[in-house]
């Protein structure tokens, strides 16, 4: 912004010494922080699609500054919370205790190869542990972080290639629940497809877990595409469910998720959980300018009222902004502001799946 005229301009050379070239910059936020503005950019004719990150505005004011605010007080994925000596010791202990458990090996790779925060926390015995289960999916999300077609930016991690047995799943869950403070175990991770497609396996695993303990919170991260399967899992002992969405509006949702299931299934799955007194969150992918558009805000509040969900996890959409806007093909009016949207929704807000208590 020109400080004298207030005009928005594109810099093609360094304004201090006239040198070239200059580039747009952005920041990738740590977990528990939600972006309020995207970075400013102008696309060149030779630009390729950007990798799967959230491109939050970055500035300078006696140090780097960004446009975001903390939406969850939990520090479970703050970088300084990971003790890598303790993690390495934990991996050795888990491998010794469960030498034939394929899920332990998969999560070891997640921790050591990808630095997955959920897997790192498992081996530290902290808070929320991952239970990936499904190699398949019934959606083809444009920004999928575990499987991308040739020619697009690569996914950040490989998808699990097998379905763990109920016994393998229960071994991991029970050890974590027995040793962690405020333990949560979650199906549906970034390194898998849709867990409801292996719901029979998950149902049996939940039964094994609940036959051994009433402690801990069992959570499902899902696209909520199969309400009858959600009902079965709730009856087996599922405590909470998080529904991933980029929008509560059908057209916008289907443009991104490209589902093989009806959009109405999401609300029905929420009904199945709430009718049984269970906890439901929305995993809402935040994209400034879309998420806070007036029509989106209005329909979000209507969806909340209709379904009775308990919480919104305000997570950032990881995708090239140009690609996302082109995919949507919508004219977006001025938004109300992400912070105003978040503060105007009268629900528990956060970024992570909460521990719900228990014995």
Buried (B, 14 or more C-beta within 10 A) or exposed (E): EEEEEEEEEEEEEEEEEEEEEEEBBBBBBEBBBBBBBBBBBEEEEEEEEBBBBBBBBBBEEEEEEBBBBEBBEBBBBEEEBBBEEBBEEBBEEBEEEBEEBBBBBBBBBBBBEBBBBBBBBBBBBBBBBBBBBBBEBBBEBBBBBBBBEEEBBEBBBBBBEEBBBBEBBBBBBBBBBEEBEBBBBBBBBBBBBBBBBBBEBBBBBBBBBBEEBEBBBBBBBBBBBBBEBBBBBBEBBBBBBBBBBBBBBEEBBBBBBEBEBEBEBBBBBBBBBBEEEBBBBBBBBBBBBBBBBEBBBEBBBEBBEEBEBBBBBBBBBBBBBBBBBEBBEBEBEEBBBBBEBBEEBEBEBBBBBBBBEBE
